[in-house]
Amino acid sequence: MDNNTQTVFTTRSFGLQDTEALAAAIAAASSAGMVIGLDGDLGAGKTAFSQCYARHLGVEGIVNSPTFTIIKEYEGRLPLYHMDVYRISLQEADELGLEEYFYGQGVCLVEWSRIIADLMPPRHLHIELKTAGPDEREITVTGIGEPYGEVCRMLIQKWGKEI
């Protein structure tokens, strides 16, 4: 498969336990150098997903959105670089040297990744969260290239949904 091949999985979360199950499955399939973009409206669940993901990656302690610090680093099974690029421009993001994180030995979790779409690696996992009700979310996971397509195929096999 080439870098542009996309594999898409979609599901509905009816509460935090569903989001937790999805985050756990993705964390279990994560390896060094993975980049995950998270997008959705304010309150859609990006930080909640990040917290669940971090917990299942073995991060201990509190994980919150790095809104003002932009990048927070955590130790788990793999190093986790949690980024929130909501308040910075593409140029500012470029000046931060994000490529060092993207191509490093940890996992990058980037909230508001569309803001820096031009800087994101061509191959990555993208997660879109959309509010569908007070506790309901539609979650679309897109694997762009490998190994991200394999993550989506694993989710499809586990839950049997693909769009």
C-alpha positions as CSV (number, residue, x, y, z in Angstrom):
1,M,0.0,0.0,0.0
2,D,1.3,3.5,-0.8
3,N,1.4,6.4,1.6
4,N,-1.9,7.8,0.3
5,T,-4.0,4.7,0.9
6,Q,-6.7,5.4,3.5
7,T,-8.5,2.9,5.6
8,V,-11.5,4.2,7.5
9,F,-13.3,2.9,10.6
10,T,-16.3,4.6,12.2
11,T,-18.1,3.9,15.4
12,R,-20.4,5.5,17.9
13,S,-19.5,6.1,21.5
14,F,-22.5,6.2,23.9
15,G,-20.3,7.2,26.9
16,L,-16.8,7.3,28.3
17,Q,-16.6,3.5,28.5
18,D,-17.0,3.2,24.7
19,T,-14.3,5.9,24.1
20,E,-12.1,4.1,26.7
21,A,-12.5,0.8,24.8
22,L,-11.5,2.5,21.5
23,A,-8.6,4.3,23.1
24,A,-7.4,1.0,24.7
25,A,-7.4,-0.8,21.4
26,I,-5.5,2.0,19.6
27,A,-3.0,2.2,22.5
28,A,-2.4,-1.6,22.4
29,A,-1.6,-1.3,18.6
30,S,0.7,1.7,19.0
31,S,4.4,1.6,18.4
32,A,7.3,4.0,18.4
33,G,7.1,6.8,15.9
34,M,3.3,6.8,15.6
35,V,1.5,10.1,15.0
36,I,-2.2,10.5,15.9
37,G,-4.2,13.6,15.0
38,L,-7.3,14.4,17.0
39,D,-9.9,16.8,15.7
40,G,-13.5,17.8,16.7
41,D,-15.4,20.8,18.0
42,L,-14.8,22.2,21.5
43,G,-16.2,19.6,24.0
44,A,-16.3,16.8,21.4
45,G,-14.0,14.6,23.6
46,K,-10.5,15.1,22.3
47,T,-9.0,15.5,25.8
48,A,-11.1,12.7,27.2
49,F,-9.9,10.4,24.4
50,S,-6.3,11.6,25.1
51,Q,-6.7,10.7,28.8
52,C,-8.0,7.2,28.1
53,Y,-5.3,6.6,25.4
54,A,-2.5,7.7,27.8
55,R,-3.8,5.5,30.6
56,H,-3.8,2.5,28.3
57,L,-0.3,3.4,27.1
58,G,0.8,3.1,30.8
59,V,1.0,6.8,31.7
60,E,0.4,7.3,35.4
61,G,-1.0,10.4,36.9
62,I,-3.1,13.3,35.5
63,V,-3.1,13.9,31.8
64,N,-4.7,17.2,30.8
65,S,-4.8,19.3,27.6
66,P,-1.5,21.2,27.0
67,T,-3.5,24.2,25.8
68,F,-1.0,26.8,26.9
69,T,2.2,24.7,27.2
70,I,1.5,23.3,23.7
71,I,3.5,20.1,24.4
72,K,3.5,17.8,27.4
73,E,5.7,14.8,27.6
74,Y,4.7,11.6,29.6
75,E,6.4,8.3,30.3
76,G,4.5,5.1,29.6
77,R,5.1,1.9,27.7
78,L,6.3,4.4,25.0
79,P,7.0,8.1,25.5
80,L,3.9,10.1,24.8
81,Y,4.1,13.6,23.4
82,H,0.7,15.2,23.9
83,M,0.2,18.4,21.8
84,D,-2.5,21.0,21.6
85,V,-2.0,23.3,18.7
86,Y,-5.3,25.2,19.0
87,R,-3.6,28.5,19.9
88,I,-0.7,28.6,17.5
89,S,-0.2,29.4,13.9
90,L,1.2,27.0,11.3
91,Q,4.4,29.1,11.3
92,E,4.7,29.0,15.1
93,A,4.2,25.2,15.0
94,D,6.9,24.9,12.4
95,E,9.3,26.9,14.6
96,L,8.7,24.5,17.5
97,G,10.4,21.7,15.6
98,L,7.5,19.3,15.8
99,E,9.3,17.0,13.2
100,E,11.7,15.9,15.9
101,Y,8.7,14.6,17.9
102,F,6.9,13.2,14.8
103,Y,9.9,11.1,13.8
104,G,11.1,10.3,17.3
105,Q,10.8,7.2,19.5
106,G,7.5,8.1,21.1
107,V,3.9,8.5,20.1
108,C,2.6,11.9,19.2
109,L,-1.0,12.8,20.0
110,V,-1.9,16.1,18.4
111,E,-5.2,17.8,19.4
112,W,-6.5,20.2,16.6
113,S,-4.2,18.6,14.1
114,R,-6.0,20.1,11.1
115,I,-4.4,23.5,12.1
116,I,-1.0,22.0,11.3
117,A,-2.1,19.7,8.5
118,D,0.8,20.8,6.3
119,L,3.3,19.8,9.0
120,M,1.7,16.4,9.8
121,P,3.6,13.4,8.4
122,P,2.0,12.1,5.2
123,R,1.3,8.8,7.0
124,H,-0.6,9.1,10.3
125,L,-3.7,8.1,12.1
126,H,-6.5,10.7,12.2
127,I,-9.4,10.6,14.7
128,E,-12.4,12.9,14.2
129,L,-14.9,13.2,17.1
130,K,-18.4,14.6,16.4
131,T,-21.0,15.3,19.0
132,A,-24.2,13.3,18.3
133,G,-25.9,13.9,21.6
134,P,-25.1,14.8,25.2
135,D,-23.1,11.6,25.8
136,E,-22.9,10.3,22.2
137,R,-20.1,10.8,19.8
138,E,-19.5,9.7,16.2
139,I,-15.8,8.7,16.0
140,T,-14.1,8.3,12.6
141,V,-10.6,6.8,12.6
142,T,-8.7,7.2,9.3
143,G,-5.4,5.3,8.8
144,I,-3.4,7.1,6.2
145,G,-0.7,4.7,5.0
146,E,0.9,2.0,7.0
147,P,1.0,1.0,9.9
148,Y,-2.1,3.2,10.4
149,G,-4.2,1.3,7.9
150,E,-3.5,-1.9,9.9
151,V,-4.8,-0.2,13.0
152,C,-8.0,0.6,11.3
153,R,-8.3,-2.9,9.9
154,M,-7.9,-4.3,13.4
155,L,-10.7,-2.0,14.7
156,I,-12.9,-3.1,11.8
157,Q,-12.2,-6.7,12.6
158,K,-12.9,-6.1,16.3
159,W,-16.1,-4.1,15.9
160,G,-17.1,-4.8,12.3
161,K,-17.8,-1.3,11.1
162,E,-16.2,0.5,8.1
163,I,-17.3,3.4,6.0
